Amino acid sequence: MIRFDAFVITLLIVLVVASALGVASSQHEARQLRSVLEHEQTRAQNLEVEWGRLQIEQSTLVAHRRVEAIARERLGMVSPNLGQIIVLEGDNP
């Protein structure tokens, strides 16, 4: 009976140690995953800021006034006089 009790106690000690090692391992993994998550969240925030900046830049580049100014400055284009405008009407597109 003493041998059985010693075996049970030894088995329980081994199981407790294995459980403790499992808890420590899972806590370590959880900390690593948390670190990766925080890094990716920071990266996502930076990408959102860059996306917003790019949208603003795009809207600036295609703004009508900017296109008109570039056409006038670089290409020397001017608005036509009313007498130079011809309106064509027709049924065919």
N, C-alpha and C positions, 0 to 999 in steps of 0.2 A: 504494500500500500504506500509506503514511503517513496519507493521508486516511481510510482504512478504520479504522486503529488509533485515530486521533483520534476518529472517530465512535463507535467501541465504548467508548472510555474516557469520552467525554461521556455516552453513553447509560447506562453503569454508574454514573456520578456522579449523574445525574438519578434513576435507580432507587434508589440508596442514600439520597438526600435524601428522596425520596417515602416510602421505607420508614421513615426516621427520623421523618418527620412523622406517619405512620400510627401508629407506636409511641407517640409523645407524645400523640396524640389518643386512642388507646385507653386509655392510662394515666389520662388526665384523666377520661374517661368512667367508668372503673373506680372512681376515687376518689369521683366524684359518686354513683355507685350504692352504694358502701360507706357513704357518709354517709347516704343515704336509708334504707338497710337498718338502720343503727344507730338512726336516728330512729324507724323503725317498730317495731323490737324494744323500744325504751324505751316507746313508746306501748302496745304489746301487754302489757308487764309492768304498766304503770299500769292498764290495763283489767282485767287479772286480779286485781289488788289490789282494785279497786273492785267487781268481781264477787263476790269473797269477802266484802267488807264488806256488800254488799247481801244476800247469802245469810244472813249472820248476823243482819242487821236483820230480814229476813223471818221467820226462825225465831223471833226474839224476839217479833215482833208477833203471830204466830199461836199462840204457846205457850198451852197450856190454862190455866195459872195466870194469865196476863195477861188472857185473855178473861174468866175468872171474876172477876178483880179489877175489871175495867172494868164488868162486868155488876153487880157489887155496888155499886160506888162511884157510877157515873153513872146507873144505872137502878134502883137500890134493890132489886135482885133478891136472893132468899135461897133456900137449898136447902129443898125441901118436907120436911115431917115424914113419917114412915113411914105414918101414917094417911091422908095426902093423896095417896099414890101408888096409882094404879090400873093394874093390868096387864091388858091386853086380849089375849085369845088368839083365834085364829080361823084358818080355812083360807085365807080370802081375803086377799090382800095389801093 
